[in-house]
Amino acid sequence: MSRYRSIASARDTVTITVDGSPLRVARGQSLLAALLANGTSGAAADFHCAIGQCQRCLVRVDGRVQTACLYVPRGGETVDTSPPDGRALPWERAS
């Protein structure tokens, strides 16, 4: 279970595919919030601003690079959380 939670209603959901697995997301919830709440954030875990300025939450949605904090899934999208810009994942960096 993630320590993140959402204020979006879980009654009305859409389904997306994240790294090959289906994920139900509250309609209107940002992709970043959904990924964090479900512990599937991948490279988006390296976010800083959550308002689209830092570009650290980049993911691929249906093959196009998107900022996860500003993207709101409509349903049916395929999301790849590997870093589209080639940076190392936060937990892979040398200490």
LOKOLDO-458642 format. One record per atom (N, C-alpha, C): x, y, z; chain; residue number from 1. Coordinates in nm, 3 decimals. Last residue first. Example, Ala and Ser with C-alpha at 12.3 -4.5 7.8 and 13.67 -1.06 7.14 Angstrom:
2
<c1=1.285 | c2=-0.225 | c3=0.708 | ch=A | i=2>
<c1=1.367 | c2=-0.106 | c3=0.714 | ch=A | i=2>
<c1=1.290 | c2=0.003 | c3=0.787 | ch=A | i=2>
<c1=1.319 | c2=-0.569 | c3=0.780 | ch=A | i=1>
<c1=1.230 | c2=-0.450 | c3=0.780 | ch=A | i=1>
<c1=1.320 | c2=-0.330 | c3=0.780 | ch=A | i=1>
This chain:
95
<c1=2.474 | c2=0.639 | c3=-0.456 | ch=A | i=95>
<c1=2.462 | c2=0.723 | c3=-0.336 | ch=A | i=95>
<c1=2.584 | c2=0.806 | c3=-0.313 | ch=A | i=95>
<c1=2.365 | c2=0.623 | c3=-0.790 | ch=A | i=94>
<c1=2.469 | c2=0.594 | c3=-0.691 | ch=A | i=94>
<c1=2.453 | c2=0.690 | c3=-0.574 | ch=A | i=94>
<c1=2.029 | c2=0.544 | c3=-0.876 | ch=A | i=93>
<c1=2.141 | c2=0.639 | c3=-0.871 | ch=A | i=93>
<c1=2.239 | c2=0.598 | c3=-0.764 | ch=A | i=93>
<c1=1.806 | c2=0.394 | c3=-0.866 | ch=A | i=92>
<c1=1.922 | c2=0.334 | c3=-0.932 | ch=A | i=92>
<c1=2.045 | c2=0.424 | c3=-0.924 | ch=A | i=92>
<c1=1.595 | c2=0.534 | c3=-0.766 | ch=A | i=91>
<c1=1.649 | c2=0.430 | c3=-0.679 | ch=A | i=91>
<c1=1.770 | c2=0.358 | c3=-0.742 | ch=A | i=91>
<c1=1.533 | c2=0.707 | c3=-0.982 | ch=A | i=90>
<c1=1.579 | c2=0.760 | c3=-0.854 | ch=A | i=90>
<c1=1.647 | c2=0.655 | c3=-0.766 | ch=A | i=90>
<c1=1.673 | c2=0.592 | c3=-1.295 | ch=A | i=89>
<c1=1.562 | c2=0.597 | c3=-1.200 | ch=A | i=89>
<c1=1.615 | c2=0.641 | c3=-1.064 | ch=A | i=89>
<c1=1.867 | c2=0.802 | c3=-1.508 | ch=A | i=88>
<c1=1.857 | c2=0.687 | c3=-1.419 | ch=A | i=88>
<c1=1.736 | c2=0.703 | c3=-1.329 | ch=A | i=88>
<c1=1.740 | c2=0.928 | c3=-1.823 | ch=A | i=87>
<c1=1.801 | c2=0.945 | c3=-1.691 | ch=A | i=87>
<c1=1.783 | c2=0.818 | c3=-1.608 | ch=A | i=87>
<c1=1.616 | c2=0.909 | c3=-2.072 | ch=A | i=86>
<c1=1.738 | c2=0.833 | c3=-2.048 | ch=A | i=86>
<c1=1.800 | c2=0.849 | c3=-1.910 | ch=A | i=86>
<c1=1.373 | c2=1.022 | c3=-2.115 | ch=A | i=85>
<c1=1.489 | c2=1.107 | c3=-2.143 | ch=A | i=85>
<c1=1.621 | c2=1.038 | c3=-2.109 | ch=A | i=85>
<c1=1.179 | c2=0.850 | c3=-2.031 | ch=A | i=84>
<c1=1.188 | c2=0.876 | c3=-2.175 | ch=A | i=84>
<c1=1.309 | c2=0.959 | c3=-2.213 | ch=A | i=84>
<c1=1.210 | c2=0.602 | c3=-1.792 | ch=A | i=83>
<c1=1.249 | c2=0.740 | c3=-1.822 | ch=A | i=83>
<c1=1.263 | c2=0.765 | c3=-1.972 | ch=A | i=83>
<c1=0.907 | c2=0.408 | c3=-1.781 | ch=A | i=82>
<c1=1.053 | c2=0.414 | c3=-1.789 | ch=A | i=82>
<c1=1.092 | c2=0.555 | c3=-1.833 | ch=A | i=82>
<c1=0.633 | c2=0.390 | c3=-1.786 | ch=A | i=81>
<c1=0.692 | c2=0.475 | c3=-1.684 | ch=A | i=81>
<c1=0.844 | c2=0.476 | c3=-1.685 | ch=A | i=81>
<c1=0.398 | c2=0.405 | c3=-2.027 | ch=A | i=80>
<c1=0.530 | c2=0.347 | c3=-2.002 | ch=A | i=80>
<c1=0.601 | c2=0.439 | c3=-1.906 | ch=A | i=80>
<c1=0.057 | c2=0.343 | c3=-2.073 | ch=A | i=79>
<c1=0.158 | c2=0.427 | c3=-2.011 | ch=A | i=79>
<c1=0.285 | c2=0.347 | c3=-1.987 | ch=A | i=79>
<c1=-0.211 | c2=0.361 | c3=-2.285 | ch=A | i=78>
<c1=-0.101 | c2=0.275 | c3=-2.244 | ch=A | i=78>
<c1=0.012 | c2=0.365 | c3=-2.196 | ch=A | i=78>
<c1=-0.560 | c2=0.440 | c3=-2.236 | ch=A | i=77>
<c1=-0.422 | c2=0.474 | c3=-2.268 | ch=A | i=77>
<c1=-0.325 | c2=0.366 | c3=-2.220 | ch=A | i=77>
<c1=-0.818 | c2=0.386 | c3=-2.149 | ch=A | i=76>
<c1=-0.767 | c2=0.312 | c3=-2.263 | ch=A | i=76>
<c1=-0.622 | c2=0.341 | c3=-2.298 | ch=A | i=76>
<c1=-0.901 | c2=0.709 | c3=-2.034 | ch=A | i=75>
<c1=-0.931 | c2=0.566 | c3=-2.036 | ch=A | i=75>
<c1=-0.877 | c2=0.503 | c3=-2.162 | ch=A | i=75>
<c1=-0.811 | c2=0.956 | c3=-1.996 | ch=A | i=74>
<c1=-0.951 | c2=0.946 | c3=-2.037 | ch=A | i=74>
<c1=-0.997 | c2=0.800 | c3=-2.038 | ch=A | i=74>
<c1=-0.587 | c2=1.098 | c3=-1.754 | ch=A | i=73>
<c1=-0.628 | c2=0.987 | c3=-1.840 | ch=A | i=73>
<c1=-0.778 | c2=0.990 | c3=-1.872 | ch=A | i=73>
<c1=-0.435 | c2=1.399 | c3=-1.763 | ch=A | i=72>
<c1=-0.551 | c2=1.335 | c3=-1.702 | ch=A | i=72>
<c1=-0.599 | c2=1.225 | c3=-1.796 | ch=A | i=72>
<c1=-0.121 | c2=1.542 | c3=-1.703 | ch=A | i=71>
<c1=-0.200 | c2=1.456 | c3=-1.790 | ch=A | i=71>
<c1=-0.313 | c2=1.390 | c3=-1.712 | ch=A | i=71>
<c1=0.038 | c2=1.673 | c3=-1.524 | ch=A | i=70>
<c1=-0.063 | c2=1.751 | c3=-1.596 | ch=A | i=70>
<c1=-0.155 | c2=1.667 | c3=-1.683 | ch=A | i=70>
<c1=0.210 | c2=1.483 | c3=-1.419 | ch=A | i=69>
<c1=0.136 | c2=1.568 | c3=-1.326 | ch=A | i=69>
<c1=0.025 | c2=1.649 | c3=-1.393 | ch=A | i=69>
<c1=0.337 | c2=1.365 | c3=-1.636 | ch=A | i=68>
<c1=0.234 | c2=1.288 | c3=-1.564 | ch=A | i=68>
<c1=0.151 | c2=1.376 | c3=-1.471 | ch=A | i=68>
<c1=0.394 | c2=1.503 | c3=-1.937 | ch=A | i=67>
<c1=0.419 | c2=1.526 | c3=-1.795 | ch=A | i=67>
<c1=0.304 | c2=1.461 | c3=-1.720 | ch=A | i=67>
<c1=0.473 | c2=1.276 | c3=-2.206 | ch=A | i=66>
<c1=0.379 | c2=1.363 | c3=-2.134 | ch=A | i=66>
<c1=0.432 | c2=1.390 | c3=-1.993 | ch=A | i=66>
<c1=0.558 | c2=1.152 | c3=-2.521 | ch=A | i=65>
<c1=0.607 | c2=1.198 | c3=-2.391 | ch=A | i=65>
<c1=0.509 | c2=1.298 | c3=-2.332 | ch=A | i=65>
<c1=0.373 | c2=0.890 | c3=-2.672 | ch=A | i=64>
<c1=0.408 | c2=1.033 | c3=-2.670 | ch=A | i=64>
<c1=0.451 | c2=1.074 | c3=-2.530 | ch=A | i=64>
<c1=0.291 | c2=0.626 | c3=-2.649 | ch=A | i=63>
<c1=0.411 | c2=0.656 | c3=-2.727 | ch=A | i=63>
<c1=0.454 | c2=0.801 | c3=-2.728 | ch=A | i=63>
<c1=0.077 | c2=0.636 | c3=-2.472 | ch=A | i=62>
<c1=0.053 | c2=0.597 | c3=-2.611 | ch=A | i=62>
<c1=0.168 | c2=0.640 | c3=-2.701 | ch=A | i=62>
<c1=0.282 | c2=0.822 | c3=-2.287 | ch=A | i=61>
<c1=0.141 | c2=0.785 | c3=-2.293 | ch=A | i=61>
<c1=0.111 | c2=0.759 | c3=-2.441 | ch=A | i=61>
<c1=0.570 | c2=0.809 | c3=-2.099 | ch=A | i=60>
<c1=0.516 | c2=0.797 | c3=-2.234 | ch=A | i=60>
<c1=0.372 | c2=0.749 | c3=-2.223 | ch=A | i=60>
<c1=0.666 | c2=1.066 | c3=-1.864 | ch=A | i=59>
<c1=0.633 | c2=0.927 | c3=-1.897 | ch=A | i=59>
<c1=0.589 | c2=0.927 | c3=-2.043 | ch=A | i=59>
<c1=0.819 | c2=1.293 | c3=-1.640 | ch=A | i=58>
<c1=0.793 | c2=1.252 | c3=-1.777 | ch=A | i=58>
<c1=0.770 | c2=1.103 | c3=-1.789 | ch=A | i=58>
<c1=0.857 | c2=1.438 | c3=-1.411 | ch=A | i=57>
<c1=0.760 | c2=1.328 | c3=-1.407 | ch=A | i=57>
<c1=0.725 | c2=1.279 | c3=-1.547 | ch=A | i=57>
<c1=1.019 | c2=1.654 | c3=-1.447 | ch=A | i=56>
<c1=1.080 | c2=1.535 | c3=-1.388 | ch=A | i=56>
<c1=0.984 | c2=1.416 | c3=-1.384 | ch=A | i=56>
<c1=0.948 | c2=1.911 | c3=-1.532 | ch=A | i=55>
<c1=0.957 | c2=1.804 | c3=-1.632 | ch=A | i=55>
<c1=1.020 | c2=1.676 | c3=-1.578 | ch=A | i=55>
<c1=0.902 | c2=2.141 | c3=-1.385 | ch=A | i=54>
<c1=1.033 | c2=2.077 | c3=-1.373 | ch=A | i=54>
<c1=1.055 | c2=1.966 | c3=-1.475 | ch=A | i=54>
<c1=0.635 | c2=2.226 | c3=-1.443 | ch=A | i=53>
<c1=0.750 | c2=2.311 | c3=-1.472 | ch=A | i=53>
<c1=0.883 | c2=2.237 | c3=-1.475 | ch=A | i=53>
<c1=0.409 | c2=2.078 | c3=-1.367 | ch=A | i=52>
<c1=0.455 | c2=2.076 | c3=-1.505 | ch=A | i=52>
<c1=0.578 | c2=2.156 | c3=-1.538 | ch=A | i=52>
<c1=0.354 | c2=2.062 | c3=-1.102 | ch=A | i=51>
<c1=0.275 | c2=2.159 | c3=-1.179 | ch=A | i=51>
<c1=0.328 | c2=2.174 | c3=-1.322 | ch=A | i=51>
<c1=0.521 | c2=1.909 | c3=-0.944 | ch=A | i=50>
<c1=0.382 | c2=1.862 | c3=-0.961 | ch=A | i=50>
<c1=0.292 | c2=1.966 | c3=-1.029 | ch=A | i=50>
<c1=0.796 | c2=1.941 | c3=-0.879 | ch=A | i=49>
<c1=0.703 | c2=2.053 | c3=-0.868 | ch=A | i=49>
<c1=0.556 | c2=2.013 | c3=-0.871 | ch=A | i=49>
<c1=0.927 | c2=1.679 | c3=-0.881 | ch=A | i=48>
<c1=0.962 | c2=1.786 | c3=-0.788 | ch=A | i=48>
<c1=0.848 | c2=1.886 | c3=-0.771 | ch=A | i=48>
<c1=0.959 | c2=1.322 | c3=-0.928 | ch=A | i=47>
<c1=0.897 | c2=1.451 | c3=-0.952 | ch=A | i=47>
<c1=0.940 | c2=1.553 | c3=-0.847 | ch=A | i=47>
<c1=1.041 | c2=1.061 | c3=-0.950 | ch=A | i=46>
<c1=1.144 | c2=1.163 | c3=-0.938 | ch=A | i=46>
<c1=1.087 | c2=1.303 | c3=-0.961 | ch=A | i=46>
<c1=0.843 | c2=0.896 | c3=-1.017 | ch=A | i=45>
<c1=0.868 | c2=0.909 | c3=-0.873 | ch=A | i=45>
<c1=0.971 | c2=1.018 | c3=-0.847 | ch=A | i=45>
<c1=0.846 | c2=0.864 | c3=-1.286 | ch=A | i=44>
<c1=0.769 | c2=0.977 | c3=-1.236 | ch=A | i=44>
<c1=0.784 | c2=0.994 | c3=-1.085 | ch=A | i=44>
<c1=0.971 | c2=0.624 | c3=-1.333 | ch=A | i=43>
<c1=1.053 | c2=0.745 | c3=-1.340 | ch=A | i=43>
<c1=0.979 | c2=0.866 | c3=-1.285 | ch=A | i=43>
<c1=0.731 | c2=0.454 | c3=-1.139 | ch=A | i=42>
<c1=0.850 | c2=0.444 | c3=-1.222 | ch=A | i=42>
<c1=0.931 | c2=0.572 | c3=-1.218 | ch=A | i=42>
<c1=0.482 | c2=0.440 | c3=-1.003 | ch=A | i=41>
<c1=0.524 | c2=0.565 | c3=-1.065 | ch=A | i=41>
<c1=0.646 | c2=0.556 | c3=-1.154 | ch=A | i=41>
<c1=0.309 | c2=0.273 | c3=-0.864 | ch=A | i=40>
<c1=0.358 | c2=0.232 | c3=-0.996 | ch=A | i=40>
<c1=0.418 | c2=0.349 | c3=-1.072 | ch=A | i=40>
<c1=0.156 | c2=0.310 | c3=-0.633 | ch=A | i=39>
<c1=0.292 | c2=0.260 | c3=-0.622 | ch=A | i=39>
<c1=0.353 | c2=0.215 | c3=-0.753 | ch=A | i=39>
<c1=-0.086 | c2=0.433 | c3=-0.645 | ch=A | i=38>
<c1=-0.084 | c2=0.289 | c3=-0.670 | ch=A | i=38>
<c1=0.057 | c2=0.229 | c3=-0.667 | ch=A | i=38>
<c1=-0.032 | c2=0.697 | c3=-0.602 | ch=A | i=37>
<c1=-0.127 | c2=0.631 | c3=-0.513 | ch=A | i=37>
<c1=-0.123 | c2=0.480 | c3=-0.527 | ch=A | i=37>
<c1=0.136 | c2=0.749 | c3=-0.824 | ch=A | i=36>
<c1=0.189 | c2=0.753 | c3=-0.687 | ch=A | i=36>
<c1=0.098 | c2=0.678 | c3=-0.591 | ch=A | i=36>
<c1=-0.048 | c2=0.724 | c3=-1.037 | ch=A | i=35>
<c1=0.071 | c2=0.640 | c3=-1.031 | ch=A | i=35>
<c1=0.128 | c2=0.635 | c3=-0.889 | ch=A | i=35>
<c1=-0.238 | c2=0.922 | c3=-0.973 | ch=A | i=34>
<c1=-0.279 | c2=0.781 | c3=-0.983 | ch=A | i=34>
<c1=-0.158 | c2=0.689 | c3=-0.971 | ch=A | i=34>
<c1=-0.080 | c2=1.153 | c3=-0.983 | ch=A | i=33>
<c1=-0.148 | c2=1.116 | c3=-0.858 | ch=A | i=33>
<c1=-0.187 | c2=0.969 | c3=-0.860 | ch=A | i=33>
<c1=-0.002 | c2=1.144 | c3=-1.256 | ch=A | i=32>
<c1=0.098 | c2=1.136 | c3=-1.149 | ch=A | i=32>
<c1=0.034 | c2=1.094 | c3=-1.018 | ch=A | i=32>
<c1=-0.248 | c2=1.176 | c3=-1.387 | ch=A | i=31>
<c1=-0.175 | c2=1.052 | c3=-1.401 | ch=A | i=31>
<c1=-0.071 | c2=1.037 | c3=-1.291 | ch=A | i=31>
<c1=-0.507 | c2=1.325 | c3=-1.188 | ch=A | i=30>
<c1=-0.389 | c2=1.333 | c3=-1.273 | ch=A | i=30>
<c1=-0.320 | c2=1.198 | c3=-1.279 | ch=A | i=30>
<c1=-0.853 | c2=1.243 | c3=-1.210 | ch=A | i=29>
<c1=-0.729 | c2=1.240 | c3=-1.133 | ch=A | i=29>
<c1=-0.610 | c2=1.250 | c3=-1.228 | ch=A | i=29>
<c1=-1.072 | c2=1.213 | c3=-1.372 | ch=A | i=28>
<c1=-1.033 | c2=1.348 | c3=-1.335 | ch=A | i=28>
<c1=-0.904 | c2=1.356 | c3=-1.255 | ch=A | i=28>
<c1=-1.171 | c2=0.905 | c3=-1.237 | ch=A | i=27>
<c1=-1.190 | c2=1.001 | c3=-1.347 | ch=A | i=27>
<c1=-1.156 | c2=1.141 | c3=-1.296 | ch=A | i=27>
<c1=-0.930 | c2=0.705 | c3=-1.084 | ch=A | i=26>
<c1=-1.047 | c2=0.790 | c3=-1.064 | ch=A | i=26>
<c1=-1.054 | c2=0.892 | c3=-1.177 | ch=A | i=26>
<c1=-0.824 | c2=0.414 | c3=-1.251 | ch=A | i=25>
<c1=-0.791 | c2=0.550 | c3=-1.209 | ch=A | i=25>
<c1=-0.920 | c2=0.628 | c3=-1.191 | ch=A | i=25>
<c1=-0.696 | c2=0.092 | c3=-1.257 | ch=A | i=24>
<c1=-0.817 | c2=0.175 | c3=-1.251 | ch=A | i=24>
<c1=-0.782 | c2=0.307 | c3=-1.185 | ch=A | i=24>
<c1=-0.474 | c2=-0.064 | c3=-1.470 | ch=A | i=23>
<c1=-0.486 | c2=0.019 | c3=-1.351 | ch=A | i=23>
<c1=-0.613 | c2=0.100 | c3=-1.360 | ch=A | i=23>
<c1=-0.312 | c2=-0.354 | c3=-1.606 | ch=A | i=22>
<c1=-0.426 | c2=-0.262 | c3=-1.599 | ch=A | i=22>
<c1=-0.429 | c2=-0.188 | c3=-1.465 | ch=A | i=22>
<c1=0.030 | c2=-0.360 | c3=-1.713 | ch=A | i=21>
<c1=-0.073 | c2=-0.404 | c3=-1.618 | ch=A | i=21>
<c1=-0.188 | c2=-0.305 | c3=-1.614 | ch=A | i=21>
<c1=0.225 | c2=-0.252 | c3=-1.880 | ch=A | i=20>
<c1=0.170 | c2=-0.382 | c3=-1.913 | ch=A | i=20>
<c1=0.061 | c2=-0.433 | c3=-1.820 | ch=A | i=20>
<c1=0.274 | c2=0.001 | c3=-1.772 | ch=A | i=19>
<c1=0.383 | c2=-0.097 | c3=-1.782 | ch=A | i=19>
<c1=0.329 | c2=-0.239 | c3=-1.800 | ch=A | i=19>
<c1=-0.058 | c2=0.037 | c3=-1.737 | ch=A | i=18>
<c1=0.068 | c2=0.095 | c3=-1.691 | ch=A | i=18>
<c1=0.173 | c2=-0.015 | c3=-1.690 | ch=A | i=18>
<c1=-0.348 | c2=0.117 | c3=-1.898 | ch=A | i=17>
<c1=-0.248 | c2=0.011 | c3=-1.885 | ch=A | i=17>
<c1=-0.116 | c2=0.077 | c3=-1.851 | ch=A | i=17>
<c1=-0.655 | c2=0.228 | c3=-1.743 | ch=A | i=16>
<c1=-0.540 | c2=0.249 | c3=-1.830 | ch=A | i=16>
<c1=-0.447 | c2=0.129 | c3=-1.812 | ch=A | i=16>
<c1=-0.995 | c2=0.293 | c3=-1.695 | ch=A | i=15>
<c1=-0.886 | c2=0.195 | c3=-1.687 | ch=A | i=15>
<c1=-0.780 | c2=0.229 | c3=-1.790 | ch=A | i=15>
<c1=-1.171 | c2=0.514 | c3=-1.477 | ch=A | i=14>
<c1=-1.132 | c2=0.474 | c3=-1.612 | ch=A | i=14>
<c1=-1.017 | c2=0.374 | c3=-1.595 | ch=A | i=14>
<c1=-1.448 | c2=0.557 | c3=-1.245 | ch=A | i=13>
<c1=-1.310 | c2=0.529 | c3=-1.283 | ch=A | i=13>
<c1=-1.295 | c2=0.504 | c3=-1.432 | ch=A | i=13>
<c1=-1.625 | c2=0.670 | c3=-0.992 | ch=A | i=12>
<c1=-1.623 | c2=0.687 | c3=-1.137 | ch=A | i=12>
<c1=-1.479 | c2=0.670 | c3=-1.183 | ch=A | i=12>
<c1=-1.555 | c2=0.615 | c3=-0.727 | ch=A | i=11>
<c1=-1.678 | c2=0.559 | c3=-0.783 | ch=A | i=11>
<c1=-1.680 | c2=0.564 | c3=-0.935 | ch=A | i=11>
<c1=-1.346 | c2=0.742 | c3=-0.617 | ch=A | i=10>
<c1=-1.316 | c2=0.612 | c3=-0.676 | ch=A | i=10>
<c1=-1.440 | c2=0.549 | c3=-0.739 | ch=A | i=10>
<c1=-1.286 | c2=1.085 | c3=-0.645 | ch=A | i=9>
<c1=-1.383 | c2=0.980 | c3=-0.617 | ch=A | i=9>
<c1=-1.347 | c2=0.851 | c3=-0.689 | ch=A | i=9>
<c1=-0.982 | c2=1.224 | c3=-0.521 | ch=A | i=8>
<c1=-1.073 | c2=1.198 | c3=-0.633 | ch=A | i=8>
<c1=-1.164 | c2=1.081 | c3=-0.599 | ch=A | i=8>
<c1=-0.796 | c2=1.239 | c3=-0.332 | ch=A | i=7>
<c1=-0.926 | c2=1.294 | c3=-0.294 | ch=A | i=7>
<c1=-1.028 | c2=1.276 | c3=-0.405 | ch=A | i=7>
<c1=-0.571 | c2=0.970 | c3=-0.261 | ch=A | i=6>
<c1=-0.633 | c2=1.063 | c3=-0.355 | ch=A | i=6>
<c1=-0.764 | c2=1.116 | c3=-0.298 | ch=A | i=6>
<c1=-0.250 | c2=0.910 | c3=-0.111 | ch=A | i=5>
<c1=-0.392 | c2=0.884 | c3=-0.128 | ch=A | i=5>
<c1=-0.450 | c2=0.991 | c3=-0.218 | ch=A | i=5>
<c1=0.059 | c2=0.749 | c3=-0.037 | ch=A | i=4>
<c1=-0.016 | c2=0.853 | c3=-0.106 | ch=A | i=4>
<c1=-0.163 | c2=0.813 | c3=-0.114 | ch=A | i=4>
<c1=0.180 | c2=0.529 | c3=0.058 | ch=A | i=3>
<c1=0.147 | c2=0.630 | c3=0.158 | ch=A | i=3>
<c1=0.072 | c2=0.748 | c3=0.097 | ch=A | i=3>
<c1=0.051 | c2=0.220 | c3=-0.078 | ch=A | i=2>
<c1=0.126 | c2=0.345 | c3=-0.089 | ch=A | i=2>
<c1=0.088 | c2=0.441 | c3=0.023 | ch=A | i=2>
<c1=0.084 | c2=-0.119 | c3=0.000 | ch=A | i=1>
<c1=0.000 | c2=0.000 | c3=0.000 | ch=A | i=1>
<c1=0.088 | c2=0.124 | c3=0.000 | ch=A | i=1>
